[in-house]
Amino acid sequence: MKNIIITGYEAQDIQDQVDKILRGLGNPEPPLKLEEVRELLRLDRRFYSSENQSAVREVVSRLIVAGKQVVKRPTILFDAIRKAKLSALWLPDKKRILLDESIPQLKHRWNEAHEIGHSIIPWHDNLHLGDNEFSLNPTCHAQMEAEANYAAGRLLFLQDRFRCEALDTEISLATVRSLKTKFGNTMSSTLWRYVEEVGGDTPMVGIICCHPHRPSDEFDPDNPCRHVIQSKGFKNAFSKVSAKYLFRIVGGYCGHQSGGPLGEDTVVLNDDNDVRHHFHFESFFNRYDVLTLGRYLRPCRTSIMV
């Protein structure tokens, strides 16, 4: 799945909302403490377990009493969790964030920030909770999810603080790992932010996928990449490069290691005008996902026969 890039008025409005939060917190140093964000915004956070039906039903029953949002359909929350495999929910009527405690704790931080993103974007107030009868248009829903991700990224990575620090070091996965530690976020979310912010108008791509030599039982060869993260420059010039082709490139140079660096290589990608270009690709396996960074090097030389 390729990322949606948020630009224009939407991006500026979201940045303005994040600015208000960071100013309200006194422009904090990384890593951002989400409990302070919740306190500032007067948000409530609770946990449920999608693996425990009785616990989910208990949350539903409380919401029937507490808020009008689910009175008309008491099972809406349970249906959303069960059918859509949701890991977090935002309940506007109660200003409450619900996180699935059965999801690995490492992912809680991003999931919570994503729901905070929904809460601070004014035009997300009417976001529905998975009710098929009144569900959003898929394109609109994808846009709203991308906007919430954008808000989460701007918040967790302290607006332009991340980009400024990233540009002071060489472009590499080692830099991504270093920034991951400093800002207190996952490797995946840091790679995502890095590609969109540092890449900018320059072609850069990030890939999150399974180990090409250790595929899981759920691996789908027709959809081999969980995420393909494009910079604006990559999206504009290399939009025809498919996820299947990128996965094939990664599999071509990656070793069979069970963790850590898997390899690197200089590869060739054709742009949308079929002009060939060199990229440097490197991959790292965190034992959950293979994370790959592809950065632009130069156009290929054209040989002319005389």
N, C-alpha and C positions, 0 to 999 in steps of 0.2 A: 504494500500500500504506500503510495507516494504522499508526501506531506502537502498540505494546503498552506500557502504562504500568505500571511495577513499583512496587508499594506493599506495605505491611504488613511481615510478618516477613521476607519475602524481601529487600525493600529494606534493612531494618535489618541483616540478616546480611551483605549485600554491603558496606554502609557500614562495618561493623565490620572486615571483612577489609581494606578500603582504608585504614582508619585505622591498622591495624597496619603497613602498608607505609609510609605517610607518616611515622609516628612513627619507624620504623626508619631512614628517610632524613633524620631531623632536621627534619621539616616544611619541605620545600624551597620556594623561591620559583619562580614560573613563569618559563619553561616547564619542565615536568618532563622529566628525562633518563631515557629508558626503559632505557638501558644500565645505569643505577644500579639500576633496579627489577629487571632481569634478574640482576644480580650479587647483590642482596639475596635473591632467591627461588631463586637457583642454577638459572636457566633457561638453556637453550641455544637460540640462534637461528641458523637456516640458511636459505639461499635455494635455490630451484629455479626452473625455467622451464617453465611449462605449454605453451609453444610449441615446446619441444624434447623430443621423446618419449624420446630416449636419456638425457637428463639426468634425467627423471622416473624412468625405469627404474633408473638408477644409485642414486637415493635409495631406491627400493623394495628393491633388492638388498642395500643396506647394512642396511636395517631388518629384513630376513629374518634376518640374522646377529645383529643387535644386540638385537632385542626380540621377545618372544613374541607381541606384539600382532598381527603380520601373518604369522606362520608358517603359520597354518591357511589363509590365503588370500593368497598373495604379491602379487596384483594389486589388493588392496583400495585402496591409496593411489592408484595410477594411475587406477583406475576412478572414485574420488571426484573427483579433479582433472579428469579428462576429461569426465565426464558432468555433474557439478554445477557446473563452471566455478568451482571454489573458488579464492579468492585467498590463503588462508592456512589452516593446519591446526595443531591442537594434538595432540601425541602424548604422552599421560600417562605411558606406560611409560618414556620416555626424558627426560621433562621438557623436551621440545623443541618449539619453535615453528618452523614452516616457512612462509616467505613467498614468494609468486610474484614473482620479480624482473621479469617482463614487465609487471606492473601498474605504472602511473605511481608514481614514488617518493613523490609527495605523499601517496599513500594508504597507504604502508607503515606510517606512525605509527599510524593508527587501526586498521589490520588487526592489527598487533602487539599493541596495547592490548586489542583484542577477544579475542585468544587468551590473553593474560594473564588477562583476566576469566574465561575458562573455567577456567584453572588454579587460581584462588583460590576458586572457588565449590565447596564440598565435594560437593554433590549432582550435579555435572557430571562426576564421575570416570568414569562409564560411558558417556560420550558416544561414539557410534559414528561411524566415518569414511565415511559415505556408502554403506554396504553395504545394498542394497535388501532383502535377505533378512531382515536384522535391524534395519531402519531404525526410527527412532522414529516415533510417531504425529505427523502433521504439526502438530497443535495444540501438542503437548508440545515438539516441536522448535522451533517459533516462539517459545514461551515461553522456552526455554533460550537462544536467540539474543538475545532481548530482554534477558534477565538479563545476558548477557555484554556487550551494548552498554551496559547501565546501569553495570556495573562499570567498563568502559572510560571512560565519561563521568565518573564520580565520581573516577577516578584521574587522567585527563589534565587535568581542570579543578579538581583539588585540593579535592575535596569542596565545602564551602559557600563557599570563597574566591571562586569564580566568581560565584555568586549575589549575594554581598554587593557585589562590585564592579559587577556589572550593574545592581543596584538603585540605585546612586549616580548613574546617568546616565539620560538620557531613553530611552524605548523606541523603537528605530529600527534599521534595518539598518546605519547608520553606527556605532552602538554595537557591533553584532555584528562588524563588520569590525575595529574597534579591539580587541575582546577576542580575536578570532582571532589577531591579531598578538602580543598580550601572552602568550597561553597557548600559542602555537606550534602550533596545530591548523588543520585545514582550515575553510573557510567553511561547508561543509555540516555538519560535526560541531559547529561552534560554534552554528550556527542551531538545530540539533536540541536541544542542551543549553539554549540560551537560552529556547526555547519551553516546554520541560518545567519548567525551574526558575523562570524569571521569570514565566511565565504562571500556573503553579500553579492555584489555584481560579478565576482570572479567565480568561475565554475568550480564547485566542490560538491562532493556527494558523500553521505554516510549511509551505511547499510547495517541493519540489525537482522540477523538470521540465525538459524541453527548451525552447528558445526557441519561443514559439507561432507566430512568423512565419518560423522557420528550422528546421522539423522535420527530424530525421535520417531516413535510410532505414528505421530500425528503429522509428519512431514508431508506436504503437498507439493509435488514437483511442478505443478502448474502455478503455484503461488509460493515460491521458495523463500521469499523474504518477508519477515514480519513488518519491517518498515524500510522504505527508501527515502532518505532525507536529502532534499535538494536545496542548494543555495539558489537565490534568485537567478544568478548567472547560469547555473547548470540547467535550471528549468527552462530558461529562455533559449538556450543554445543546444541542449542535448535532450530534449523532451521525448525523442523517439527511442532512447536507450531503455530497454525493458528490464524489469526486475530479474527475469530469467537469465538474461545475458549477463547482468552484473553478478548474479550468483555463480554462473559458470566461470567467470573470471576469478572470483574469490576461490572457488574450488580448485582452480588450476595452479595456484601457487601456495595454498595453505598446506601446512604439514598435518600430521596426525596427533599432535600433542594434546594432552587432556586439559591443558590450561596455559595461560600466559600468551606471549607472542606466537603467532602461527606462521608468520612470513610476510614478505613484501615483494613488490615487483613494479616495474614500469610497464604500463599497459596502454593500448591504443583504443580510443573511442571515436566513433564517427559522429560529427555534429549533425544538426538537422539538414545541412546542405551537403552532407556526405564528405566533408573535409575531415581528414584524420588528425587527431591530437594525442599527445602523450600525457598520461596521468601517472602519478605515483600512488599506488595502493598499498596499504598495510592493514593487518588484521590482528585482533587480540581476542582471546577466548576467556571470558570470566566464569566459565563452567556452567553458565546458563545460556548465554547468547554469544555469538561471534559478532564483534563490533569492528567495522571496517571504515577507514577514512580514505577517500580518494581525492587528491588535490591536483589541480591543473599545473602542468609544467610548461608546455610549449606546443605549437603546431608541428606536425611531422614535416620533414623536408620533402619537397617534391623533386623527383628525379626526372631530368629531361634528356631524351636520347638525341644525340647529334651525329 
